[in-house]
Amino acid sequence: MKAFLLLVLVSVTFADPTVFFKEEFADGAKWTERWVESKHKSDIGKFELSAGKFYGDEERDKGLKTTQDARFYGLSAKFDKFSNEGKTLVVQFSVKHEQNIDCGGGYVKLFSSDLDQTDMHGDSPYNIMFGPDICGPGTKKVHVIFNYNGKNLLVKKDIRCKDDVYTHVYTLIVKPDNTYEVKIDNEKVESGDLESDWDFLPAKKIPVSLYFYLYDWDEREKIDDLSDTKPEDWDKPEHIPEPTAKKPDDWDDEMDGEWEPPMIDNPEFKGEWKPKQIDNPDYKGKWVHPEIDNPEYKPDDKLYRYEDFGAIGLDLWQVKSGTIFDNFLITDDVDYAEQFARDTWGKSKDLEKSMKDAQDDEERKQREEEEKKRKDEEDSTKKDDDDDEEPEDEGEDEAEEESVPKDEL
């Protein structure tokens, strides 16, 4: 019996993760057989398979790259329908904005299985939207949007995304206990519970609607001392004439008008008089509006749950193209997703950066050589101009000498 229980425990511990969707684009052009382009717009942006200009491994790091500036993009892939009820949901993918994106999305959407892929567009209903979004210096965030009862709910926390040119892995974990976690490059950047960080439900407490402000409630901590009186010599003008000023000798009253001395700050001016402050004997503290339980609030322990996941899509706008999406994964196993990130992005990230650094160094050397060549050409041209001017001066001097009359020599 003990051996049987041990076998069951071992089986549970080492149970294989469920992978609902996984895309590494390892079979080259065959990706077009799995991904469907939206036809909702006639000028939809085109994707191509590319590892970009710098990478760790040119074949392994190929992904879907946006290729046209200032376009909407719409592309989706379907998988077997499933519900995440009672299990953890992990959504993960990598994004590389190697074009140093100025404005554009880098997120994915999870749809139900009835998505019309050829008509997918910005208003197509979705379950979850997740990933980075950049637009100028003011918008550099990770979207985490849940659809609940027909409404798209934005996370109330500000989750900052990466804004460099390298590949980064974004992971969303949603658990059956209504908690969540967001990771970037396998590191947690945010976490919490769904009810607190999204407006899924009405507030638990609401102010008493008919409760009026109590007239005898005094929240003034200090009050005027009524026994305090203003001193008789308090009132002085703020500015007074400069006592040492004299009318200029050349001042003409008829021409310049009546002379008035300049004004200066009065050193005896004390400002507006106010009675001194004393403790208010009737002070009761700050008044707080009483609250009651909200009758419209109904707890929901299934906020995390969706009955139907069946498609993943890239539905976005980009001003400057060049983003590469890769290594899509939807699973129920956090550890599996973490290892998958290590096996893909983890093996390429350092090599990718080294290649980019080498390219930057080469470009810098080329710029320096071009600048040196340009400067040498300018110096050479200037020297030639100077050489051309010297003989002309000598000729002019000789001409001047010849023009002098002999009797003046």
Steps between C-alpha positions, in 0.01 A plus 500: 500500500783738595676418175181581306459836674864582434453416132195729484690785663793460264265492202330822613832669573645421159180532299559642154388861452210566269612709206199656328702696244867523409659675204874528431484530117751216471359372170561814296234605250247249632395755761264644238298177521428564870462877512219682323518861383202724565328645194304759698715778351626500144835653597577271795872485585706201390703269722811312392712236672827656615756497779569869437833677467655354814427174678642206692422235238367605160272198456388443857423869558276550198157636580216705356634843399289803411624642169297812409490834680177664613281193462248291689598137539264208539617140525368209705539128563250254644545210740278243668233663714557485877386659827738607775251419775679343793846541351777752458518690173841608369531721192853571377674638191807703402515846344795676338457866400829511310379804305501699826124541475353845559132411499339160466363193671686183590218308668295189431130428540340172603165435331227243530486217247229669291731781384454583132868520415459664161293778658702554818534868588529741792141453614501120482406370848787339687559341840843636593737755350857492626836651408699819451373822346722800420404841367740787565661564838164499680380148418733212577285245675395138511131455425309242701136524397229251597157484344234452768129501426561669166727777634874532444662575835843666518741426781511783753874467558767651277717215371795633301621310194847477353575771244837395355577317174561153642279192533294474821265231627161600641311255722151524650396250767136480613421260783176335618523687832437824310860618523734595218863566422676684218858412416750653258803292410402241763503765776184604686413866442145504641253279684184518708139392498256557220224663703732765644689593183208502253145631529337161456245560777326797661651640819435296814410812696316815391434832675163536672310685231262692732751569773543877532792697639440556871463870570648470848807315375800728534813383317696823551806409702589869566276804537545877543562629852201731541668680788789606280482859368691687236762744636424867440826559312460195274371668184790636298517554121683233303703757302628846595681776307879477494592755773838591349370548148522853352344648194758520219626850420395470137146390589239717326158475668328643193671256264551198725202534731499521877809326641438214742771319693547130428329254735683243713389214725392620840712326766218554751237327285371186676243374250143401571432450869357168607409384847720231646387138476408281794392138538135449417327352804220365275733325253376147421745397228445462127152387412483169312199417290345182644488200269274201473522168318427542131186300418620468138826334598502127445830314542621291209763233562520428128630833374795321342288252304421497130292223350646527151852572383563405138715758318794735545544812290719798423260790453703819514611828347860603443641830376849357444517134404765243588369327814561125520262269690615150589473202735127516574388271780171432677520239775386416852849453642702796633825302528468371144454856370801620696718222361370564148610864534844389616532258208408764242558860604748396768734338247488793259494817710875535564595405144238740366643788702857413399404504134324836541801645682731382221271657238491825696880504524533440127251776420683736735833426326341559160357832616839604636673400175242687292532805722881488471477458123259794475727718713809403297316589179396836644856573613637399158247720320582792728875455434444492125298821523777667699763389246291636216472840669879552562615537133222748438637718782853487356370590157309792644813625679703480177226679313496775759878540474482525120228765523718735703640781274875488441550851627361387837752214529 
